[in-house]
């Protein structure tokens, strides 16, 4: 039995009146024997299945804490841009597509490449996020696999949006999680590269840094000013930690800064994620990623 057919049958099974159909079912099998054997039927289907080699969120954080490695991150927007499709705040271009593809498959051991850790188990995520990826993956898994290097080890790009996506959002769990993350830049000199006019937060996850300065870039279509942004960033001393929050442009910029000798981190929604948690805002994944 194919995996898709099994899934349809399982859905059908849980939608019927089990008491009404109990006698008919027991003519052939019990629920216990059916589910016991299904694992072997699924195993046969899964022999040819692949998932990318992934490092989980907490191990991603530990790696950044114990090294001066850089980080670049890919999500569905970056994958769309590789294929030449515009996203809301960044038009596609042949150059951006080429650069993103280069970054995605690079083999530099000092540059961690993050992709969403969603291609296997989704147990770490809340139900809303699980549902999103379960809808998205059947339509997109093949094209993503065609872009990535299945022999390369990737890191979890979703670690920067933990509070809004995680299954366990207890205060205790989140305080411990962010306590670990803050060690990455504790007492470091930071240069932020971010969109001009982008929001400031009531609770600043980076407030344990030694010092912070800013380089501002366009909030939208930032890649059109890429050479200017990079040139300004390269004026900073090499011992500063470069944190980039600039959409898909951050992916390329963090990579180029790492190649130039900086430690550069593409941190995406981390600041907003922490601020939402500390302000005890209602968990609304759709609203979080739309604003």
C-alpha positions as CSV (number, residue, x, y, z in Angstrom):
1,X,0.0,0.0,0.0
2,X,1.4,3.4,-1.0
3,X,2.1,6.0,1.7
4,X,-0.4,8.4,0.2
5,X,-3.1,5.7,0.0
6,X,-2.3,4.7,3.6
7,X,-2.7,8.3,4.8
8,X,-6.1,8.6,3.1
9,X,-7.2,5.4,4.6
10,X,-6.1,6.5,8.1
11,X,-8.0,9.8,7.7
12,X,-11.1,7.9,6.6
13,X,-10.6,5.5,9.6
14,X,-10.7,8.3,12.2
15,X,-13.7,10.0,10.6
16,X,-16.1,7.0,10.9
17,X,-18.3,5.9,13.8
18,X,-16.0,3.2,15.3
19,X,-18.8,1.6,17.3
20,X,-21.0,1.3,14.3
21,X,-18.3,-0.3,12.2
22,X,-16.6,-2.4,15.0
23,X,-18.1,-5.7,13.8
24,X,-17.3,-5.2,10.2
25,X,-13.7,-4.2,11.0
26,X,-13.2,-7.2,13.2
27,X,-14.1,-9.6,10.3
28,X,-10.7,-8.9,8.9
29,X,-8.4,-7.2,11.5
30,X,-8.4,-5.4,14.9
31,X,-7.1,-1.9,15.3
32,X,-4.2,-3.3,17.3
33,X,-3.1,-5.7,14.5
34,X,-3.7,-3.1,11.8
35,X,-1.5,-0.4,13.4
36,X,1.1,-2.9,14.4
37,X,1.5,-4.0,10.8
38,X,1.3,-0.5,9.3
39,X,4.7,0.4,10.6
40,X,6.2,-2.3,8.4
41,X,4.1,-1.2,5.4
42,X,5.4,2.4,5.9
43,X,8.9,1.2,6.4
44,X,8.8,-0.3,3.0
45,X,7.7,3.0,1.5
46,X,10.4,4.9,3.4
47,X,13.4,3.0,2.2
48,X,13.8,5.5,-0.7
49,X,12.9,8.6,1.3
50,X,15.5,11.2,2.1
51,X,15.7,14.2,4.4
52,X,18.6,16.7,4.5
53,X,21.3,16.3,7.1
54,X,20.2,18.8,9.8
55,X,21.6,20.2,13.1
56,X,18.8,21.0,15.5
57,X,18.1,24.4,16.9
58,X,19.8,24.1,20.3
59,X,22.9,22.5,18.8
60,X,23.0,25.4,16.2
61,X,23.1,27.8,19.1
62,X,25.8,25.8,20.9
63,X,27.9,25.8,17.8
64,X,27.6,29.6,17.5
65,X,28.4,30.1,21.2
66,X,31.5,27.9,21.1
67,X,33.0,29.2,17.8
68,X,33.3,32.4,15.7
69,X,31.5,30.8,12.8
70,X,29.2,32.8,10.6
71,X,25.5,32.0,9.8
72,X,23.4,32.5,6.7
73,X,19.7,31.5,6.6
74,X,17.3,30.4,3.9
75,X,13.5,30.2,4.0
76,X,10.7,29.9,1.5
77,X,11.4,33.5,0.3
78,X,15.1,32.8,-0.5
79,X,14.1,29.6,-2.3
80,X,11.6,31.5,-4.4
81,X,14.2,34.1,-5.3
82,X,16.7,31.4,-6.4
83,X,14.1,30.4,-9.0
84,X,13.5,33.9,-10.1
85,X,10.2,34.6,-8.3
86,X,9.6,38.0,-6.6
87,X,8.7,38.1,-2.9
88,X,6.9,41.0,-1.2
89,X,9.9,43.2,-0.4
90,X,12.5,42.0,-2.8
91,X,12.3,41.7,-6.6
92,X,14.1,38.7,-8.1
93,X,17.1,39.3,-10.4
94,X,19.5,36.9,-12.2
95,X,22.3,38.2,-10.0
96,X,20.4,37.7,-6.7
97,X,19.4,34.2,-7.8
98,X,23.0,33.3,-8.7
99,X,24.4,34.6,-5.4
100,X,21.8,32.9,-3.2
101,X,22.4,29.6,-5.0
102,X,26.2,30.1,-4.4
103,X,25.6,30.7,-0.7
104,X,23.2,27.8,-0.3
105,X,25.7,25.1,-1.6
106,X,29.0,26.6,-0.4
107,X,31.4,24.3,1.4
108,X,33.1,26.7,3.7
109,X,33.3,25.1,7.2
110,X,33.3,28.5,8.9
111,X,29.9,29.5,7.4
112,X,26.9,27.7,8.7
113,X,24.0,27.5,6.2
114,X,20.6,27.4,7.8
115,X,17.4,26.0,6.2
116,X,14.1,25.2,8.0
117,X,14.4,22.0,10.0
118,X,11.0,20.8,8.7
119,X,11.8,18.0,6.3
120,X,11.4,15.3,8.9
121,X,9.8,15.4,12.4
122,X,7.7,18.5,13.2
123,X,7.3,17.7,16.9
124,X,9.3,20.8,18.0
125,X,6.7,23.2,16.5
126,X,3.2,24.3,17.5
127,X,0.2,23.0,15.7
128,X,-0.2,26.1,13.5
129,X,3.3,25.8,12.2
130,X,3.1,22.1,11.7
131,X,0.0,22.6,9.6
132,X,1.7,25.2,7.5
133,X,4.7,23.0,6.7
134,X,2.5,19.9,6.1
135,X,0.6,21.9,3.4
136,X,3.8,23.5,2.0
137,X,6.1,20.5,1.8
138,X,4.2,18.2,-0.5
139,X,4.1,21.0,-3.1
140,X,7.7,22.1,-2.6
141,X,9.9,19.3,-1.3
142,X,11.1,18.2,-4.7
143,X,12.2,21.6,-5.9
144,X,14.0,22.3,-2.6
145,X,15.8,19.0,-2.7
146,X,16.9,20.0,-6.2
147,X,18.5,23.2,-4.9
148,X,20.3,21.9,-1.8
149,X,23.3,19.6,-1.5
150,X,22.1,16.4,0.2
151,X,25.6,15.6,1.3
152,X,26.0,18.8,3.2
153,X,25.0,19.4,6.8
154,X,22.6,22.2,7.3
155,X,21.7,24.1,10.5
156,X,18.2,25.1,11.7
157,X,17.2,28.4,10.2
158,X,14.1,28.5,12.4
159,X,16.0,28.9,15.7
160,X,15.6,32.7,15.4
161,X,11.8,32.5,15.6
162,X,11.6,30.1,18.5
163,X,8.9,31.6,20.8
164,X,6.4,32.2,18.0
165,X,6.8,28.7,16.5
166,X,7.7,26.3,19.3
167,X,5.5,23.7,20.8
168,X,6.8,24.4,24.3
169,X,6.3,28.1,25.1
170,X,6.4,28.0,28.9
171,X,8.2,30.9,30.5
172,X,10.8,28.5,31.9
173,X,11.6,26.9,28.6
174,X,11.8,30.3,26.7
175,X,13.9,32.0,29.4
176,X,16.4,29.1,29.2
177,X,16.4,29.2,25.4
178,X,17.1,32.9,25.1
179,X,19.6,32.7,27.9
180,X,21.7,30.4,25.8
181,X,21.3,32.5,22.6
182,X,22.4,35.7,24.4
183,X,25.8,34.1,25.1
184,X,26.6,34.4,21.4
185,X,27.1,38.2,21.6
186,X,27.7,38.6,25.4
187,X,30.1,41.5,26.0
188,X,30.9,41.7,22.2
189,X,31.0,44.8,20.1
190,X,28.1,44.6,17.6
191,X,27.5,46.3,14.3
192,X,23.8,46.0,13.2
193,X,22.9,46.2,9.5
194,X,19.2,46.7,9.3
195,X,16.4,48.4,7.3
196,X,16.0,52.1,7.9
197,X,12.9,52.8,9.9
198,X,12.5,49.2,11.0
199,X,10.9,48.8,14.3
200,X,12.7,49.1,17.6
201,X,11.7,46.8,20.5
202,X,10.8,47.4,24.1
203,X,12.8,44.4,25.1
204,X,16.2,44.2,23.4
205,X,17.7,40.7,23.2
206,X,21.0,42.3,22.3
207,X,21.3,44.5,25.4
208,X,24.1,42.4,26.9
209,X,26.5,43.4,24.1
210,X,29.4,45.6,25.0
211,X,28.6,48.2,22.4
212,X,26.2,48.5,19.4
213,X,26.4,50.7,16.3
214,X,24.2,50.7,13.2
215,X,24.4,50.7,9.4
216,X,21.0,51.4,7.8
217,X,19.8,50.1,4.4
218,X,16.5,50.2,2.5
219,X,13.8,48.2,4.1
220,X,12.6,47.0,0.6
221,X,14.6,46.2,-2.5
222,X,17.8,46.3,-0.4
223,X,19.7,44.2,-2.9
224,X,19.5,47.0,-5.4
225,X,21.9,48.9,-3.1
226,X,24.0,45.9,-2.3
227,X,27.4,47.2,-3.3
228,X,26.9,50.4,-1.2
229,X,25.8,48.4,1.8
230,X,28.7,46.0,1.6
231,X,31.2,48.8,1.1
232,X,29.9,50.6,4.3
233,X,30.0,47.3,6.3
234,X,33.6,46.7,5.2
235,X,34.7,49.9,7.0
236,X,34.0,48.3,10.4
237,X,36.9,46.7,12.4
238,X,37.2,43.0,11.9
239,X,36.7,42.2,15.6
240,X,33.1,43.5,15.6
241,X,30.3,41.0,15.4
242,X,28.2,41.8,12.3
243,X,24.5,41.1,12.8
244,X,22.4,41.5,9.6
245,X,18.6,41.8,9.6
246,X,17.8,42.6,6.0
247,X,15.7,39.9,4.4
248,X,17.2,37.9,1.6
249,X,20.0,40.5,1.2
250,X,21.2,39.5,4.7
251,X,21.9,36.0,3.4
252,X,24.3,37.2,0.7
253,X,25.7,40.0,2.9
254,X,26.5,37.7,5.9
255,X,28.3,35.3,3.5
256,X,30.4,38.1,1.8
257,X,31.3,39.5,5.2
258,X,32.4,36.1,6.5
259,X,34.5,35.6,3.4
260,X,36.1,39.0,4.2
261,X,37.1,37.9,7.6
262,X,34.2,39.0,9.9
263,X,31.9,36.9,12.0
264,X,28.5,37.7,10.5
265,X,25.1,36.4,11.6
266,X,21.9,36.6,9.6
267,X,19.5,36.8,12.6
268,X,16.1,37.5,10.9
269,X,13.2,37.7,13.3
270,X,15.2,37.1,16.5
271,X,14.7,40.6,18.0
272,X,10.9,40.6,17.3
273,X,10.5,37.0,18.6
274,X,12.2,37.9,21.9
275,X,10.2,41.1,22.3
276,X,6.9,39.4,21.7
277,X,7.8,36.8,24.3
278,X,8.8,39.4,26.9
279,X,5.7,41.5,26.3
280,X,3.5,38.4,26.7
281,X,1.8,39.1,23.4
282,X,-0.7,36.5,22.2
283,X,0.9,33.9,20.0
284,X,-0.3,34.7,16.5
285,X,2.0,33.2,13.9
286,X,0.3,34.7,10.9
287,X,0.4,38.2,12.3
288,X,4.0,37.8,13.5
289,X,5.3,37.1,10.0
290,X,3.1,39.6,8.2
291,X,4.3,42.6,10.2
